[in-house]
Amino acid sequence: MDNVILKAENLIRTYKEGKVSTPVLRGASLEVRSGMMTAVIGRSGSGKSTLLHILGTLDTPDSGTVIFEGQDLTKLSEKQKAAFRARNLGFVYQFHHLLPDFSALENVMMPLLIGGLKASEAKERALEYLKLVGLEARLANRPGEMSGGERQRAAIARALCAHPKLVLADEPTGNLDAANAAQIFKLFRELTSKEDTAVVMVTHDNALASECDRVLTITDGMVADV
């Protein structure tokens, strides 16, 4: 299909510690499509986070390719990978990773400023996305003054406001109660369909996974459709 934005083929990743080798990925392959939410499930230690880190150029496979819009990401230098991430990717983690000394507005503006956007434009866009996630009353609050759900919504606003082509989410609702988890998922669904963004979400929550457009499972280092 022509909306395949990323294609990973035959990813192999083994971690070595001293004389001990631990194979994690053993030839994993998958395709990611724009405008679709893809869930990745599997037992703890199956390689879900490793796969996500490789797709996001935060880790490098021992062999295999990751093709994003025709470009093999495994061939990029560290500097090129950093520029690629800033231009194309949004990351959301189980823990929000907001900067504690900055307000919600400043946290969301930060990647836009780093990306070279003028302060006035960065503020305007950050305000837009904080309103979309329902945090217009929390603009001046620092993370320590916000609830867990509010912090996670701010993190999602930060990930999406740069208009990434691909969002990689590692257990984004794992730290939240059911109501907040449902709200976060709804936000992903609304914002990604609006932007035609691709989302790959690692989750332990099978109910949440089943609401995605596609569910993949990792078993014995291989990826398959559920």
N, C-alpha and C positions, 0 to 999 in steps of 0.2 A: 504493500500500500504506500501511496506517496506521502502519507503523513507520519512515516517513521522518522523520528528525529534522532534516535540513538540506537545503535545495534552493537551488542557485545557478543563476541564469538570465542568459544573454547577458552574461557578464562581459567587459568590454573594459578593457585596461590597456596604456597606452603610456608608456614612460619617455622623458623629454625631457632632453637635455643640450646646452645652447646651441641651435644650429639643427638638431641631429640628433634625430630621433624614431625610437624603436625600439618597434614594436608587439610586445607579448608575448602577450597574450590578445586574441582577435579574435571574441568571442561564445561563450565557453566556458560550458557548462551541465552540471550533474550533480546527482544525488540521493545522499544518504548515509543509510543505514538503521541503526538500533540493532541491536546484536548481530552486526554484520557487519564483516569486515575488507576494506577496499577499497584496492587497490594502484594507484598512479599511476606510470606509466612514460613514458619519452620521452627523446630525446637531450638532451645538455647544452645549456642555454640555451633549451629549449623552453617554459619557463614553469611547470615543476612546483612550484618553491619559491614563485614568485609566487602561484600558485593557492592553495597551502597558507597563505601569509601572509594572503591575502584572506579565506579561510574562517575563519581565526583572529583576524580583526579587527586584525592587525598592519600591514596595508596596506589601502588603499581603492581600489576600482575606479573608473575614469573614468565608467563607466556599468554598469548591470546591478544585480541584487538578490541578496542572500544572506539567505534566510529560515530562521531557526532557531526551531522550534516556534511558527511563526506570527508571529515578530518579524523585521522587516527590520533586519539588523545594520548596514547601510550608513548608516542614519539616526541611529545613536547618536552621542553626543558622546564625546570621548576618555575622559572620566571614566566614562561609562556602559559603554564598551567594556572598560575595565580591570576594572570590577566584573563584567561578563559573563564575561570570561576566567577570573577567580578562581572564579566560581560554577560554570561549566560545562565548561571546557576543561582538558585536560592536554597539555603539549608535550614531545616527546622529539626531540632533535637528534642529529646524527652525533657531535658533541662534547658531552660530558655536562653542561657548564655547572654543575658542582657548586661550592659555595663552598669554596675551598682551606683556610680556617682553621677549618672546622667538621667535626665527625665525620659519618659516614654517617647516624647517628641524627638528629643536629641538622639536617642537610641535608634529610632527609625530613620532619621536623617543621615546618620553616620555613613552607611554604605553608599548613599547617593553622593555625599560630599567627597568620599574617597574616590568614587567613580568620576569625579570632575564636574558634577552638576553645580550650578551656581546656588548659593545659600538660599536665595529667595525661591528658586524653583524646587530645591530639595525640601524646603519647609512646606510649600504648597502641596507637593505630592505626598509627603509624610502625613500631613493633616488629612488628606483625602483617604488614605488607607487606614489611618487610626479611626476615622469615622466609620469606614466600612466594617471594621471589626468591633464597633461599638464602644470605643474608648475615648470619645470626644471629651468626656468629663475627667479623664485621667492624664491629659497631655503633660501637665507639670509634675506629675508624680514620679518618684523614683521607684525602681523595682521593689525595694523593701517596703514601700507604702501601698503595694498592690497585691491582690490575691493571686494564687497560683494560676487560675484560669485567665485572669487579666494579663499576667506576665506572658503566658503562652500566646495569647492573642496579639500582644505587642510584638512578640518574636515572629509571628506569622506575617504581621503587617510589614515588619522589617525585611522578611524574606521575599515578599511579593511586590513590594513597592518599586523595586528596580526593574520590574517587568521581565523576570527571568523566563527563559524558554523551557527550563526544566527545574522542578522543585524536588529535592531529595529530603524525605522526612523519615527520621529514625525514631520510632516509638513516640510520635508527637503528642499522643494522648495518654501515654503510659503513666503519667504522674497526676492525672486528673480524675475527678469523679465522673459518673456516667453522664450527668447533665452537661458538664463542661466538655466532655469528650464528644458528645453528639453535636454541640454547638461548633466546636473546632472543625469537625468533619464537614458540617454544613458550610462553613466558611471556605474550606478548601474547595468544595464542590462549586460554590457560587463564583468564587474568584478565578478558579482555573478555567471554568467554562467561559467566563467573560474575557479572559486574556488568551484563551486557546493554549494554555500552558500544559505541559506534560507533568504529571506527578508520579513519583515512585515512593510508596510509603511502606516501610517495614513496620509490622505490628504483630503483637501477640493476641490481639483482639479479633477473633474469628468473625464475630458479628459485624464489626467495623469493616473488616476485609471484604466480607460478602457484599457490602454496599458499593465497593469499587467496581470499575468497568471490567477489570481483569484481575484474577488472583493467581499468583505464581507461588510455588512452594519450592524450598531448597531441601533436598534429601541427598545424603551422601555426596555433597559437593556439586550436585547437578540441579539445574532449574527446570521445572516442568509446570504446565498449566494444571490447575486443580480441576 
